[in-house]
Amino acid sequence: MSAEQLLYAMGEIREEFVREAAPRPAALRRSWRRAAGLAACLGLALLAFRLLPSPAYTQPLGDSSPADSEIPAEGGITADSGTAADPAGSGMGAPSLTVDGVTYVISGWFEHSAECPEGFSYAGETAVSYHDEPLPYYTSPEHPEWVYIYQECYNQQTQEFYMAYVRYVEEVLRGLTLIRYQETIYVFLNDTYYLPYQTEVSPEDQARYDAVPYSSVLKELPEGFEPVGKTVFDGHDAVPTSELGSSGLPGQQVLANPAEPDILLLRNYWSGLKGPDYRVFVRYQD
């Protein structure tokens, strides 16, 4: 992986979306962060930024349970300082849970709300890493890629706790940047480097990723690529459903080349840099 690819990968984790789901400050955690800051291995730093734990966690709140949730008043929800599951093998796994054999990981955008999201209903309780007791979870047949957990969150700025419905995302979708074009889903090439850690990639898909003749980010526009429109935002942590829908980077110019149907380019302007660069997207799955 090049230094440029590393830079773009590290940029995907935004700390402001992690803080409110982080555990109560503790001396041990501060010491760990200082030690991590001294790490000499750039590869470990990359995985640290991509999979930095954003552990929202809970403790008893008496009668603060939602009215229609069927959650006992005392809930049995306790704070925990344990270690989360680690699907990517970095030693720094994010909070996760498993429902019907599918692993869900807390949203990297810390999507949460005070009210249960529309269309989701109480489905039972499940074990969640960083917790000693099962937590209530909510599902929707229209969004099988998401599960919401009702739990307590901690605001590090105000040092206050509050209850919220926190989104957990099907593991393979977490962190992916996707674009839909002509009924086909494309994924940012840089994201394909991590897919084998999160799911089983078919030999055909892996061969297509490996055959891309470009790096993840280009400074010059290759010949034959022409604008086809601008992206529209279909929401984080989701597979786009709109034409030129995207799970990130809305309002960006998309370019296609009929001679290279497995490739899309997304023109992107970075603050402080002269001119655009071009992010390379490859057809996601057969």
N, C-alpha and C positions, 0 to 999 in steps of 0.2 A: 504494500500500500504506500502511495506517495505521500509526501508531507502535505500536499494540497488536498488530497482526499481526507487526510486526518483533520485538517482545518475545518472542512465542511462538515464532517461527522460531529466534531466537537461543538459546532455551532448549533446543532439541533436541540441540545438540552438547554433550556432557559431557566436559570435558577429561581426567578420570581415565581415560576409555576411549581417549584418544588418546596419552597419554604413553608407554605401553610399546611402541607401534609407531612412536614418533618416532625420527628419526635421532640419531646421536651429537651432543651439544651442540657447537656451533661458534660462533666469534665472528661470522661472517657471518650465521648464523641469528638470533643474539641482536640484532644490529643491525637486521635486518629486522623483528623483533618490535617493537623500540622505534619504528621508523618507522611500522609499522602502527598502533601505539597513538596516533600523532598524526594519523591520517587524519581528514579533516574530513567526508568523504562518508559519510553514514549508510547509503546503499544498498550501498556497497562493504563496509562493516563487516558488513552482513547476510550477503552472499555469503561473506565470510571465515569467519564462524562456521559457516555451513551446509556449506562445502566445505573447511574447514581440513584440510590434508594430515595424514594420520596414517601416515607412511611407515614401515612395517616393512621392513627391508632386511637383506641377508645378506652373508656373507663366508665363505671356506673354513673348514670345521671338521674337516677330516680324516675320522676314522672316526665322526663323530657322525650320519651318515645313518641313517634308519630301516632296520631289518633287511629288511623285505619290499618296499621301495619301488623297487628296481631302479635306485637313484641311485648313480652312481659315487662311490667313497670320497672323491675330491677334489672332486666336485660342480661345480667351475667357478663357484661362487657368489661374487660379489664385491660389496663395498660400492660405493655410487654416490651422488653428490650432485647428480645431474641433476634436471631438472624433469619432473614427472609430466604425463600427459595432462590436458586441461582441458575436459571435456565441457560445462560450463555457461558457458564463456567468461569466467570470473572472473579467470583468471591464477593460480588457486590450486587446481588440480585434485588430487584424491586419487589414490593409487596405483591403477592399473587394468591390465586385461589383456583380450584378446579371444580367445574360443574359439568356433569354428564360426560366426563372424560376430556373436556376441553379446558385448557389452562388460560386464565385471564390475568393480566398484569395491570397494575394501576396506570391510568392514563399519564403519559409524559407531560400533558398540558394541565394536569390536575383539574379536569372538568368535574365540577360539583355544583350542587344547588341545595337551597334550603327546603324545597318541596320535591316530592318524588316526581321524576320526569314523566311527562305525558306518555301514556301507552305502556308504562312499566307497572308491574304488580308484584306483590309479595309472593315469593316462591319457596321460602323456607329459610333455614340457617345453614351456613357452611363454614368450614375452617378457612381462615385467612392467615397467611404468614404474618408474623409480628403480633399475633394474638393468641392468648391461651384458650379462649372460649370461642365457640362458633358465633358468627355475626349474621344478621338478617340480610338477605339478598333479594334483588328484584330483577325480573327479566321481562322481555318483550318479544313476541313472535316476529315483529317487524324489524327488530334489531338484534339478531342472535349473536352478533359480534360484540355486544356490550352486556355487562352485568353491573348493576349499581349496588353498592354496599352502604348501609346506613351506619355511620360511625362518627366518633368525635374527632375533630381536627384541631390543630393548634396553630394560632397565629403568632409567629415569632416577633412581629413588630409590636403588637398590643399585649403579648404574653397572655392571651385569653384562649379558652377552649370554646368550641361551638360544634353543634351537630350538623351533619350534612350528608347528602346522598352523593357518594363518590363513585365516579365511573372507573370500571376496570375493563380492559380491552383485550380481545382475543390476542394471544401472545404474538402471533405472526404479523398482526397489523400494527402493533405498537411501534411508532417511530418511522413508519413507511411514508414516503411522499409519493402519491399516486396521481395519475392523470387519465381521464377517459377520453378517447378520441376514436370516432367511427366505431362505437360499440366494443372497443378493445381497451383493456386496462394496461397502462405502462407504469413502470416503477423507476424511481431514480436509481441510476446504475450503482452509485455508492452504497445504497441500501442492500443490494444483492450480496455484498460481501459478508453480511451478517445473517442472511436467511438460513444457512445450514445450521446455525446455532439455535434457531428458533423453530424450525420445521423441517420436514423431509422434502428436499428439493428433487424433482424428477430429473433424470439424466438429460432429457430433452431440454428442460428449462435451463439447467446448469450449462449445457453446451451452448445455448443461445446467449446467455450472459457472458460466457467466456469468449464468444466470437465477436463481441462488440469491438470495432476497430478504433475506438476512441477512449480517452480517459474520462472520468466522471464529469469534469468541468473543462470547458474549452475556452480559450481566449479569442480564437478566430472562428468565424462561421464557415463550416465546410461547404463545398460547392453542392448545389442541387437542393438545398433546404430553403423553403419559402414559407412565409407566414400563413397560418390557417385560422387564426383567431386568438383571443385572450382567455386565460383560465377564469373560471368562476369557482367560488369557494363553496364546496359541498359539506364542509364540516371536518373537524379533526377526528382522527381515529376511525375513519369510515372509508368504505370503497365508493368512489364517486359514481353517481348515477346520471348526472347531466352531461351533455356533450361539452367537452373541454372542462368538465368538472374536475376539481382538484381537492386533495386533502390538505393542501398548504400552498403558499405562494399565489394568492389570488391576483387577478388583473395582469398577469404576465403573458407576454407574447409566446405562442407556441409555433414551432416551425416543423414542417414535415418534408420528406423527400420520397416521392413515389418509388424510387429505385431502392430505397432502404425502408421497407414497411415495418420492420421491427424496431425502428429508432424514431424517437421524437427529441427535439431540442426545446428547451425553455430559456428564453432570453431573460436574464436577471441583472439588475443594476445594484451594485453594492455601494453604500454610502462611503464617500471619500476616495473611491476608485474611478479612474478615467475609463469611460466606455463600459459596455456590458460584458458579461461572460455568458456562456451557454451551458446549462446543465443538461446532461445526457440522460435520457430515459429509454428503457428497453421494454419490450413487450413482456408482461409479468408472467402469465401462465398460459399454457395451451388449454 
